[in-house]
Amino acid sequence: MDCTVPGRFPAERLLAFADGELDEALAAHLPSCPACTEEVAGYTAAERTLGAALYRSDCATTMELGELALDLLPPERATTVRAHLAGCPYCGVEFADLREALRAEPLLDLVPRPSPIRRLIARLLSAPAEVMAFGMTETAKHEYARIYEVEDIQVSLTLGQDESAVVGRWTLHGVAGGRNAESVSPEGTAGILLDGRRISDNPIDNLGNFSAAGLDAGTYDLELRLADRLIAIEGLPIGTEWEPQPA
């Protein structure tokens, strides 16, 4: 079967029409030409078969969209998926549905989120001072102090033998202060950590004073949680190694 107007409508023109391209002349020609009508129908069927096989072949998987909604995708892949979302209505709808579903999902609360509190590591000053031991107002006893600094905060720490009946335990005294009254929060806490495990939380009063008693000899970390930041002091040698050894 041949076209009624040979050569006027080449195969590429018929294919474009089957793919949805507007062609008024060809549309008017088809009712009177069984050959071209059959060829266009064949192209249309092939397009549908190919489209079904390749449908969303370059889209992100549902798992990836879920991980993106939970901020769990690696940064590079997250950037690629977000770029795809900008131009894909199918993934856009699926992503929006996932986010809506996760918004009411209780397990979402278990996903770690970035903390709004800044964590700062204080540095030990090179020339610590000898100061009056915290709380010893009735004696003239002086003890070696470690002084740490970060941003506008200074933390002075002294160590004394625990007054309890347990031999070999220590009490850490500290005071945190800054250049303005807002540097230290009266509602702050001083946490003591051993091997990454928090063993005590101690209140910081409105003058910046705190203490932690009953500490065995060892190396600890101290975390001062203030209103807008967490000050970490790492590697505190509680015990006889507190004071520097003579040169």
C-alpha positions as CSV (number, residue, x, y, z in Angstrom):
1,M,0.0,0.0,0.0
2,D,1.4,3.3,-1.1
3,C,0.7,6.9,-0.1
4,T,-1.8,8.7,-2.2
5,V,0.6,11.6,-2.6
6,P,4.0,9.9,-2.9
7,G,7.0,11.8,-1.5
8,R,5.0,14.6,0.1
9,F,5.0,13.1,3.7
10,P,8.4,11.4,4.4
11,A,8.9,9.0,7.3
12,E,10.5,11.6,9.6
13,R,7.4,13.9,9.2
14,L,5.1,11.0,10.0
15,L,7.2,10.2,13.1
16,A,7.1,13.8,14.3
17,F,3.3,13.8,14.0
18,A,3.1,10.5,15.9
19,D,5.2,12.1,18.6
20,G,2.7,15.0,19.0
21,E,4.1,17.6,16.6
22,L,1.3,19.8,15.1
23,D,1.1,19.3,11.3
24,E,-2.2,20.6,9.8
25,A,-1.4,19.4,6.3
26,L,-0.7,15.9,7.4
27,A,-3.7,15.8,9.6
28,A,-5.9,16.7,6.6
29,H,-4.1,14.1,4.5
30,L,-4.5,11.1,6.8
31,P,-8.3,10.5,6.4
32,S,-7.8,9.9,2.7
33,C,-4.6,7.9,2.9
34,P,-4.7,4.4,4.5
35,A,-0.9,4.0,4.0
36,C,0.1,7.0,6.0
37,T,-2.6,6.4,8.6
38,E,-1.2,2.9,9.2
39,E,2.4,4.1,9.3
40,V,1.5,6.9,11.8
41,A,-0.4,4.3,13.9
42,G,2.7,2.1,13.9
43,Y,4.9,4.9,15.1
44,T,2.4,5.9,17.8
45,A,2.3,2.3,19.2
46,A,6.1,2.1,19.2
47,E,6.3,5.4,21.1
48,R,3.9,4.2,23.7
49,T,5.9,0.9,24.1
50,L,9.2,2.8,24.5
51,G,7.7,5.3,26.8
52,A,6.3,2.6,29.1
53,A,9.7,0.9,29.2
54,L,11.6,4.1,30.0
55,Y,9.0,5.7,32.2
56,R,10.8,7.6,35.0
57,S,14.0,5.7,34.2
58,D,16.1,8.6,35.3
59,C,14.1,9.5,38.4
60,A,15.3,9.1,41.9
61,T,14.1,6.0,43.8
62,T,11.4,6.3,46.5
63,M,14.1,5.4,49.1
64,E,16.3,8.3,47.9
65,L,13.4,10.8,48.0
66,G,12.7,9.6,51.6
67,E,16.3,10.0,52.6
68,L,16.3,13.4,51.1
69,A,13.3,14.4,53.1
70,L,15.1,13.2,56.2
71,D,18.4,15.0,55.3
72,L,20.2,11.6,55.1
73,L,21.4,11.7,51.5
74,P,25.2,12.4,51.0
75,P,25.6,16.0,49.9
76,E,26.6,15.3,46.3
77,R,23.7,13.0,45.7
78,A,21.3,15.3,47.5
79,T,22.3,18.1,45.1
80,T,21.7,15.9,42.1
81,V,18.3,14.8,43.3
82,R,17.2,18.3,44.2
83,A,18.2,19.5,40.6
84,H,16.1,16.6,39.2
85,L,13.2,17.6,41.4
86,A,13.2,21.1,39.9
87,G,12.2,19.7,36.5
88,C,10.3,16.5,37.2
89,P,6.6,16.8,38.2
90,Y,6.4,13.1,39.1
91,C,9.2,13.2,41.6
92,G,8.0,16.6,42.9
93,V,4.6,15.2,43.8
94,E,6.1,12.0,45.3
95,F,8.6,14.1,47.4
96,A,5.8,16.4,48.6
97,D,3.7,13.4,49.6
98,L,6.7,11.8,51.5
99,R,7.4,15.0,53.4
100,E,3.8,15.3,54.4
101,A,3.7,11.7,55.6
102,L,7.0,12.1,57.5
103,R,5.7,15.2,59.2
104,A,3.3,13.1,61.2
105,E,5.7,10.2,61.6
106,P,6.8,9.6,65.2
107,L,10.0,7.9,64.1
108,L,11.1,11.2,62.5
109,D,11.8,12.5,66.1
110,L,14.5,9.8,66.3
111,V,16.5,11.3,63.4
112,P,19.4,13.4,64.7
113,R,19.1,17.0,63.8
114,P,21.8,19.7,63.8
115,S,21.9,21.4,67.2
116,P,21.2,25.1,67.3
117,I,23.8,25.4,70.2
118,R,27.4,26.0,69.1
119,R,30.0,23.6,70.5
120,L,33.2,25.4,71.3
121,I,36.5,23.8,72.6
122,A,38.3,25.9,75.2
123,R,42.1,26.2,75.2
124,L,44.3,26.0,78.2
125,L,46.1,29.3,78.8
126,S,49.9,28.9,78.7
127,A,50.4,30.6,82.1
128,P,47.8,29.4,84.6
129,A,47.7,31.2,88.0
130,E,47.6,30.2,91.6
131,V,44.3,31.4,93.0
132,M,42.3,31.1,96.2
133,A,40.5,27.8,96.1
134,F,36.8,28.1,95.4
135,G,34.7,28.0,98.6
136,M,37.6,28.2,101.0
137,T,36.8,31.6,102.6
138,E,37.9,30.6,106.1
139,T,41.5,29.6,105.2
140,A,44.3,31.1,103.3
141,K,44.8,27.9,101.3
142,H,45.8,28.3,97.7
143,E,45.6,25.8,95.0
144,Y,46.9,25.5,91.5
145,A,44.3,26.6,88.9
146,R,43.9,25.7,85.3
147,I,42.5,28.6,83.3
148,Y,40.7,28.0,80.0
149,E,39.5,30.5,77.4
150,V,37.2,30.5,74.4
151,E,35.6,33.6,72.8
152,D,34.6,36.0,75.6
153,I,34.5,33.3,78.3
154,Q,37.2,32.3,80.8
155,V,36.9,29.2,83.0
156,S,39.0,28.8,86.1
157,L,39.2,25.3,87.6
158,T,40.7,24.1,90.9
159,L,40.9,20.6,92.3
160,G,40.8,19.4,95.9
161,Q,40.6,16.2,97.8
162,D,37.0,15.1,98.4
163,E,35.8,15.7,101.9
164,S,33.8,12.4,101.9
165,A,34.9,9.3,103.7
166,V,35.9,7.7,100.5
167,V,39.7,7.9,100.0
168,G,41.2,8.9,96.7
169,R,38.3,10.9,95.3
170,W,38.4,14.5,94.2
171,T,36.2,17.6,93.9
172,L,36.4,19.9,90.9
173,H,35.6,23.5,91.5
174,G,35.1,26.0,88.8
175,V,34.0,29.5,87.9
176,A,33.0,30.7,84.4
177,G,33.0,34.4,83.7
178,G,33.1,36.8,80.8
179,R,33.2,40.4,79.8
180,N,29.5,40.9,80.1
181,A,26.7,39.5,82.3
182,E,25.1,37.6,79.5
183,S,28.2,35.5,78.9
184,V,27.1,33.0,81.5
185,S,23.6,31.7,82.0
186,P,22.3,31.1,85.5
187,E,20.4,28.1,84.1
188,G,23.6,26.5,82.8
189,T,24.9,23.1,83.7
190,A,28.4,21.6,84.0
191,G,28.5,18.1,82.7
192,I,31.3,15.6,83.6
193,L,32.1,13.0,81.0
194,L,34.2,9.9,81.3
195,D,35.1,7.9,78.1
196,G,32.3,9.8,76.3
197,R,29.7,8.8,78.9
198,R,28.0,11.6,81.0
199,I,28.4,10.7,84.7
200,S,27.0,13.9,86.3
201,D,25.4,17.2,85.6
202,N,26.0,20.0,88.0
203,P,24.3,23.4,88.1
204,I,26.1,26.7,87.3
205,D,24.8,29.4,89.7
206,N,24.1,33.0,88.7
207,L,27.7,34.0,89.4
208,G,29.1,31.2,87.2
209,N,30.2,28.9,90.0
210,F,29.9,25.1,89.8
211,S,31.5,22.0,91.4
212,A,31.5,18.3,90.9
213,A,32.4,15.9,93.8
214,G,33.2,12.3,94.1
215,L,35.5,12.0,91.1
216,D,38.0,9.1,90.9
217,A,41.4,9.8,89.5
218,G,41.3,9.7,85.7
219,T,41.0,11.8,82.6
220,Y,37.6,13.5,82.1
221,D,35.9,16.0,79.8
222,L,33.9,18.9,81.1
223,E,31.0,20.5,79.1
224,L,29.5,23.8,80.2
225,R,26.1,24.1,78.6
226,L,25.2,27.8,78.6
227,A,22.2,29.6,77.0
228,D,23.6,29.8,73.5
229,R,26.7,27.6,73.4
230,L,28.4,24.5,74.8
231,I,32.0,25.0,76.0
232,A,34.0,21.8,76.0
233,I,37.2,21.3,78.0
234,E,38.8,18.1,77.0
235,G,41.3,15.9,78.8
236,L,41.1,17.1,82.4
237,P,43.6,15.0,84.5
238,I,41.7,14.6,87.8
239,G,44.1,13.4,90.5
240,T,47.8,13.9,91.2
241,E,48.6,14.9,87.6
242,W,46.5,18.0,88.0
243,E,49.5,20.2,88.8
244,P,52.3,20.5,86.3
245,Q,55.4,18.5,87.2
246,P,58.6,20.4,88.1
247,A,60.9,20.9,85.2
